[in-house]
Structures are given as C-alpha cells and as structure tokens.
C-alpha cells in the first residue's frame, strides 16, 4: 500500500487514516486536527506496511473508511501501540460478505465488468448526488481506470485468502444512505461495538472534513 503524510509537523499525536478503495491523497487534502500529524494509507494493490513510520508517537488515533476498515484490521491486529480512539466509517471487517459487508455478487460483478462507465456509476453511488460527485471530482483524483481495476482485483484476492481478524474499534459510524456497504449489513457486522448512525452517503465531503479537522462530535468516546 501507499503511505503518505498529508501533515507532518513533528507532533506527538498521529492520525492514522486508512482510506477506501480508489482513494488518493488529493481526496483528503483539507485541514487536519491541530497538534496532530496525519498519515494516509491507500492503494491496496499490496498490503505491505512500513511500521517504522509509526515510531515515536505518544498517541495514535486510527480512522478507517470503507475497505480501509478491513485493511486496518489486517495491518494492526496483534500490534501494540499507544492507541487513542479508533473509528470506523462506512466499512466493516468483513468487506465481501452478503450480510456483513458488500454482497459478494455485487463486488464480483463490479470487478468483472470494471470500465470507465462503471467507475462513473460507482462514483455516483458513493456520492449520492450529482452535486456531491462534482465536489468529489474537484479534488482531481488522478488514478487511471486500469490502476483502480488492479487494486480492486488485489483486494478481492486478499479478502478471499485472508481470514477476518479481530481488532478493537471504539466506534463505528454508519451512513444511513450508504449504497456500497448496506447500513443493515454494517449494523450486523458491528454487534458489540458502539454504533452511531449519521445521515450520510458512503462518501460525504462534510463528514470527512469534520473528522479530519477534529471538529466532529463523532470523535467522542461512547
């Protein structure tokens, strides 16, 4: 995977953010919480992770979105760090699952038929409206269709070959308008974890702005 510091100022606290499939650093280029560095993880064509980038931090807050929730579990399970709050957003530890994630037939169909028109339709589904798509595209996502297809195929193979692992989350945020990870599947996956439902699509510009800059009340522990 790729790891990019979108903010690195020598702070003692790190926000470790596992983004979803198809992401890049442009999508999350806004302000980050004060007194906090931010390391963005994305492009999961492989799951190699440079743990040395986490050294020296006194607190590591974790946020993961969409497929990034599964990647975070796979990456951090069994690793002891000075964790702060751990927040999952519109994703589950079971990303390809008929009752706890993206239904398998939908994921497989997207993979097998992936193309520029499919990508356009997918972005409309994650955003929920033409206006939100316009906002999404204003961040100038730069990855090509073939690159995104390779990442999707790699995730399919990795999820199929790796068992789900347990890792402690403090809270799961469920967007009630999510058209990628069905809200009911998210509720099923997060039994035993505090869940907070918000009126949001799978990708919501304002939600991520508030989460990244630390304004959101969603950062409060249950």
Helices and strands as residue ranges (DSSP letters): E 2-7, E 13-18, G 25-28, E 37-42, G 51-54, E 59-65, H 67-76, E 83-89, H 104-112, H 116-127, H 130-137, H 145-161, E 171-175, H 183-189, E 195-198, H 205-213, G 217-219
